[in-house]
Every structure is written in C-alpha cells, then in structure tokens.
Amino acid sequence: GEVIQGGETTISGTSTPPIEGGETPPGFKMPTSTPVYYELSTTAVFQGTATVCFTYSADVPSEEEAGLKLFHYENSTWVDVTTSLDTANNVICGEVTSFSPFGIFVANQTPEANAGVDQSVNVGDTVTLNGSGSSDADGDAITYSWSITTKPSGSTAELSDAETASPTFTADVAGMYVAQLVVNDGAVSSNPDTVTITANEASEEEIEVEVDIKPETINLKEKGKCKAFIEIPLPYSSSDVVAGSVECQGAYVIQERVDDEGRFIATFNVKDLNVETQSRKEEVVFTVSGELKDGAKFQGSDTVKVKSREKEKEKGKDKDK
C-alpha cells in the first residue's frame, strides 16, 4: 500500500468483543483465558493494503502458538488476514484495507460428549448417568449439560445435578428413558450423545432351586451352624444372588460363598432357625429363599432330621420334681 498523508496511529486493547455474539470466529477460540481485542486507528491516509502487526501475550500455551491467526472484523464477520507469525518475538502480522477491530485466535477442536453405556434397571431404581468419558482434544476444561429427552408416559423423572458428569434420576415408570449429554469447552459445544435406560417391572416369578442342607441332622439345642448348598438354574448363576438376601426358616445368612461346582453356599446360625417340632426327633422340611439381581425371587427346600429344643426343657422339669 501507499501512504498518501502521514498521521498519528494508536492502538488499544479491550476485553469487549466488537458486537454481542461475535466473540470468536466459528471453530476458533481465544488462546488466553482473558479475551483481548485490538482497536487500531490512524489519522494517516493510505491507499491499497496496509500491514499491521501485534505483539501477543507470552501466556499463549506453547502447544497452541504455532496455530495462531490474526483476524479482522469486517462486514459483520471475522476474516483471517494473517500473513506472518514470529513465535520467537511473539509478533503476528496481517494485511488489511481498513482498521479495527482485530483479534488473535487459535483453532479450537470441538469437544466430544460420551453419555456412557446403555443400562437396564428395575422400576424404582436410582439411575446414575456417566459422562466421565467425554473429552476435549485441546485439553480444555469441559462443562456438562444433561437432559432427559424421552421418558415413558406418566413418568415424572427429573435429573438431579444436570450440570455434573454423573447426575441421577429415579426410573419411576416401566419403559425407555433417553438421556442426552452436551459438553462445552468454553468456546464451542459438542454434538449431543445419548444413552438409553430401559426400566423393567420387578419380576414376580419365583424360581425353583435345588437345595441341600448340611448337616443332615441338626440339633436345635446346640449353638452350631448349618449350610444350604443352592444350585441356581440357568440362565442365572450364583453371581446373580443378591448378597444378604438368602433366608432359611426365618434365619438370615451370616456367611456366603460360591464353591468350585458353582453352588451358592449360605451359612446360618442354628439358634436363629424358627423350627416347630412335635417330638424329640423328627424330619422337617427346611425352606430356603432369596432374591436375584433382576428382582426375581427363588425358593427351594430339603428335608432334614431335627433334634428338638423342647426335649431339653422337659428334662429340666423332671429334675425339679
């Protein structure tokens, strides 16, 4: 360009964008946490193009510095006018035909939302969503925005803490719920990602299991233990048994494990058993029940020989006579 008449040139920095909504060019962001826009004015008169240069902040991350671009705001849009970048001296230049305003930006990669894996739950369960797999390729901190976009008719489910990585809601009605996640890196929002949660009615089915009670003869007068060896039928397995749910004759399990044959072994205190007998020794049917993780109940029984508690009391009475 050609300077026709000399004059005074001034430059100033401001954190205010040229217009509301014009903070950054699409796909770009400010390279520093505090935005800086440059206002350049001159009383000189020139013809053609002019080269303008700005010294940028040393706070620009080194891994982003090589991608810096100088933009000029003209005709209500940001235009890339970059002609040179001197990273050794922190100077960037461009060619323009008019002045002000200017901004120095760096390309911004869109963050990626990850709403987690689909889930299957029972009605009444608390569902925890998981957006921790979301990421930003530039390493920028991201914020979360969740919403429930689909829920069964009649459901009043609402998210708690929808702006965290792992909000929760209660699946109050059977059916399909769809939760959507959008993340933002401070400059641009991700494409939405969704996760589907299917809520099922708790199963009312009672599954019959094979039970083997040991020892085969139980003395109710002693402070011993008895065990129930439980065979869970396919498609279930012992790993599907809800911990602490197994019961035998009113006694709750005190220890549980799975043996090498895949049987669920529940141990009970003999003193906790609720057994009624009519004679000193007799055979009694012991019933064992429990719950599986999908809400289904199971039950099975075995016949064992029992030595009564009452006989001890009768002997005590005879001694008193």
C-alpha positions, 0 to 999 in steps of 0.5 A: 500500500501507499501512504498518501498523508502521514498521521498519528496511529494508536492502538488499544486493547479491550476485553469487549468483543466488537458486537454481542455474539461475535466473540470468536470466529466459528471453530476458533477460540481465544488462546488466553483465558482473558479475551483481548481485542485490538482497536487500531486507528490512524489519522494517516491516509493510505491507499491499497493494503496496509500491514499491521502487526501485534505483539501477543501475550507470552501466556499463549500455551506453547502447544497452541502458538504455532496455530495462531491467526490474526483476524479482522472484523469486517462486514459483520464477520471475522476474516483471517488476514494473517500473513506472518507469525514470529513465535520467537518475538511473539509478533503476528502480522496481517494485511488489511484495507481498513482498521479495527477491530482485530483479534488473535485466535487459535483453532479450537477442536470441538469437544466430544460428549460420551453419555456412557453405556446403555443400562437396564434397571428395575422400576424404582431404581436410582439411575446414575448417568456417566459422562466421565468419558467425554473429552476435549482434544485441546485439553480444555476444561469441559462443562456438562449439560444433561437432559432427559429427552424421552421418558415413558408416559406418566413418568415424572423423572427429573435429573438431579445435578444436570450440570455434573458428569454423573447426575441421577434420576429415579426410573419411576415408570416401566419403559425407555428413558433417553438421556442426552449429554452436551459438553462445552469447552468454553468456546464451542459445544459438542454434538449431543450423545445419548444413552438409553435406560430401559426400566423393567417391572420387578419380576414376580416369578419365583424360581425353583432351586435345588437345595441341600442342607448340611448337616443332615441332622441338626440339633436345635439345642446346640449353638452350631451352624448349618449350610444350604448348598443352592444350585441356581438354574440357568440362565442365572448363576450364583453371581446373580444372588443378591448378597444378604438376601438368602433366608432359611426358616426365618434365619438370615445368612451370616456367611456366603460363598460360591464353591468350585461346582458353582453352588451358592453356599449360605451359612446360618446360625442354628439358634436363629432357625424358627423350627416347630417340632412335635417330638424329640426327633423328627424330619422337617422340611427346611425352606430356603429363599432369596432374591436375584439381581433382576428382582426375581425371587427363588425358593427351594427346600430339603428335608432334614432330621431335627433334634428338638429344643423342647426335649431339653426343657422337659428334662429340666422339669423332671429334675425339679420334681 
